[in-house]
């Protein structure tokens, strides 16, 4: 392939990568602000999050178009084709994560009274998710399969925090039947955060697929560690 064609190909790959990174940034902002709106009873901020979802949707369209154009223009093979395929999967997960942030904002708006005093483990879930997003972004940018593996393993922490929040809120509901709608909203928000964690895991799995060419969505943690260890031995 001529050098000028390779240069254009590399530039197109870089543009696609930049779109994904920009989308991760927007999604992280939407999640963070939706939970800030919850903590501070900030209805204006909740409305802002809903409007900001348009930016994530626009980037999803741009990334899909860029991926299709890249395939048509360059007909990539092997690892480059995996990168483009994985990118289309990743933008879908990111768009759904932004939608879920909107769901949180909508729950904030629907609360008829001020939120209950306790948020359970929701603040812990927020910290875990924001850390997971940073790590999966770094794993993606650096093609770091071991960091991606760590992200997958740490999803269990988010699941445990959700279970804890659900248990606490059910107890409060029994003690305060007049506030059922608020506690149900908080359980729903915790469930939304748990689902966001699942989408982050999906992205981490796509990072591993991009690098080593193995589908790992249905592999348990032990087999995944063994697979990555085998890949290290081959280097």
C-alpha positions in Angstrom: 0.0 0.0 0.0 1.5 3.4 -0.9 2.8 5.6 1.9 0.3 8.3 1.3 -2.5 5.8 1.6 -1.1 4.4 4.8 -0.9 8.0 6.2 -4.5 8.6 5.3 -5.5 5.3 6.9 -3.7 6.1 10.1 -5.3 9.5 10.2 -8.7 8.0 9.7 -8.1 5.5 12.5 -6.9 8.4 14.8 -10.1 10.4 14.0 -12.3 7.4 14.9 -10.3 6.9 18.1 -10.7 10.6 18.9 -14.5 10.4 18.5 -14.7 7.6 20.9 -12.6 9.4 23.5 -14.7 12.5 23.1 -17.8 10.4 23.6 -16.4 8.8 26.8 -15.8 12.3 28.1 -19.4 13.4 27.5 -20.8 10.2 29.0 -18.7 10.6 32.1 -19.9 14.2 32.4 -23.5 13.2 32.0 -23.2 10.5 34.7 -21.4 12.7 37.1 -23.9 15.6 36.7 -27.0 13.4 36.9 -25.8 12.2 40.3 -24.8 15.7 41.4 -28.4 16.7 40.5 -29.6 13.9 42.8 -27.4 14.8 45.7 -28.2 18.5 45.5 -31.8 18.3 44.4 -30.8 20.4 41.4 -33.6 20.2 38.9 -32.0 22.6 36.5 -28.9 20.4 36.4 -31.1 17.4 35.7 -32.7 19.2 32.8 -29.2 20.1 31.5 -28.1 16.4 31.6 -31.2 15.5 29.5 -30.3 18.1 26.9 -26.6 17.1 26.8 -27.6 13.6 25.7 -28.0 15.1 22.2 -24.2 15.6 22.0 -23.6 11.9 22.8 -26.1 10.9 20.1 -24.5 13.1 17.6 -21.1 11.6 18.3 -22.5 8.1 18.0 -23.7 9.0 14.5 -20.3 10.5 13.5 -18.4 7.5 14.8 -20.7 5.1 12.9 -20.3 7.0 9.7 -16.5 7.3 10.2 -16.2 3.5 10.8 -18.3 2.7 7.6 -16.2 5.2 5.6 -13.0 3.7 6.9 -14.0 0.2 5.9 -15.1 1.3 2.4 -12.1 3.5 1.8 -9.3 1.3 3.1 -10.8 -2.3 3.4 -8.7 -2.9 6.6 -7.7 -6.5 7.6 -6.8 -8.4 10.7 -6.2 -6.2 13.8 -7.2 -3.0 12.0 -10.6 -4.5 11.1 -11.1 -5.7 14.7 -10.4 -2.1 15.8 -13.1 -0.7 13.6 -15.6 -3.4 14.4 -15.0 -3.0 18.2 -15.4 0.8 17.8 -18.9 0.3 16.5 -19.7 -1.8 19.5 -18.1 0.6 21.9 -20.0 3.6 20.7 -23.3 1.7 21.1 -22.4 1.0 24.7 -21.5 4.6 25.3 -24.7 5.9 23.8 -26.7 3.6 26.0 -24.7 4.8 29.0 -25.6 8.4 28.2 -29.3 7.3 27.9 -29.0 5.8 31.4 -27.6 9.0 32.7 -30.7 10.7 31.3 -32.8 8.1 33.1 -31.2 9.2 36.4 -31.9 12.8 35.6 -35.6 12.0 34.8 -35.9 10.1 38.2 -34.6 13.2 39.9 -37.2 15.3 38.2 -40.0 12.9 39.0 -39.4 12.9 42.7 -42.4 14.7 44.1 -40.6 15.6 47.4 -37.0 16.1 48.4 -35.0 12.9 48.2 -34.6 10.8 51.3 -31.7 11.6 53.6 -29.8 8.4 52.9 -28.7 7.4 49.4 -27.4 4.0 50.4 -24.3 3.0 48.5 -25.2 5.2 45.5 -22.2 7.6 46.2 -19.9 4.6 46.4 -21.3 3.3 43.1 -20.7 6.7 41.5 -17.0 6.7 42.6 -16.6 3.1 41.3 -18.2 3.9 38.0 -16.1 7.0 37.4 -12.9 5.1 38.2 -14.0 2.3 35.9 -14.7 4.8 33.1 -11.2 6.3 33.5 -9.6 2.9 33.5 -11.5 1.6 30.5 -10.6 4.7 28.6 -6.9 4.2 29.4 -7.1 0.5 28.5 -8.6 1.5 25.2 -6.0 4.2 24.4 -3.0 2.1 25.5 -4.3 -1.3 24.2 -3.8 -2.5 27.8 -5.5 -5.9 28.1 -4.5 -6.3 31.8 -6.1 -3.0 32.7 -9.2 -4.1 30.8 -9.2 -7.4 32.7 -9.0 -5.4 36.0 -12.1 -3.3 34.9 -14.0 -6.6 34.2 -13.1 -8.0 37.6 -14.0 -4.8 39.5 -17.5 -4.8 38.1 -18.4 -7.1 40.9 -17.8 -4.2 43.3 -20.5 -2.2 41.6 -22.9 -5.2 41.8 -22.3 -5.6 45.5 -22.9 -1.9 46.0 -26.2 -2.2 44.2 -27.3 -5.1 46.3 -26.4 -3.1 49.4 -28.4 -0.1 48.3 -31.4 -2.2 47.4 -31.3 -3.9 50.8 -31.1 -0.5 52.7 -33.8 1.1 50.6 -36.2 -1.9 51.2 -35.6 -1.5 54.9 -36.4 2.2 54.7 -39.5 1.6 52.7 -40.8 -0.8 55.4 -40.1 1.9 58.1 -41.4 4.9 56.0 -44.3 3.8 53.8 -45.2 7.4 53.1 -41.9 7.8 51.1 -42.2 4.7 48.9 -41.9 6.6 45.7 -38.7 8.2 46.7 -37.1 5.0 47.8 -38.3 3.2 44.7 -36.7 6.0 42.6 -33.4 5.5 44.5 -33.5 1.7 43.9 -34.1 2.4 40.2 -31.1 4.8 40.1 -28.9 2.2 41.7 -30.1 -0.3 39.2 -29.3 2.1 36.4 -25.8 2.5 37.8 -25.4 -1.2 37.9 -26.3 -1.4 34.2 -23.8 1.4 33.4 -21.2 -0.8 35.0 -22.2 -3.7 32.7 -21.7 -1.4 29.6 -18.3 -0.5 30.9 -17.5 -4.2 31.2 -18.6 -4.6 27.6 -16.1 -2.0 26.5 -13.3 -3.6 28.4 -14.1 -6.9 26.7 -14.0 -5.2 23.3 -10.6 -3.8 24.2 -9.3 -7.3 24.8 -10.9 -8.5 21.6 -9.3 -5.7 19.6 -5.8 -6.5 20.9 -5.7 -10.3 21.0 -8.5 -11.3 18.6 -10.4 -13.5 21.1 -14.0 -13.1 22.0 -14.1 -13.0 25.8 -17.7 -12.0 26.6 -18.6 -15.5 28.0 -15.3 -16.4 29.6 -15.0 -16.5 33.4 -12.3 -14.5 35.2 -10.0 -17.5 35.7 -10.0 -18.5 32.0 -9.6 -14.9 31.0 -6.5 -14.5 33.1 -5.1 -17.7 31.7 -5.8 -16.6 28.1 -4.0 -13.2 28.7 -1.1 -15.0 30.3 -0.8 -17.2 27.3 -0.7 -14.1 25.1 2.1 -12.7 27.2 4.1 -15.9 26.8 3.8 -15.6 23.0 5.4 -12.1 22.9 
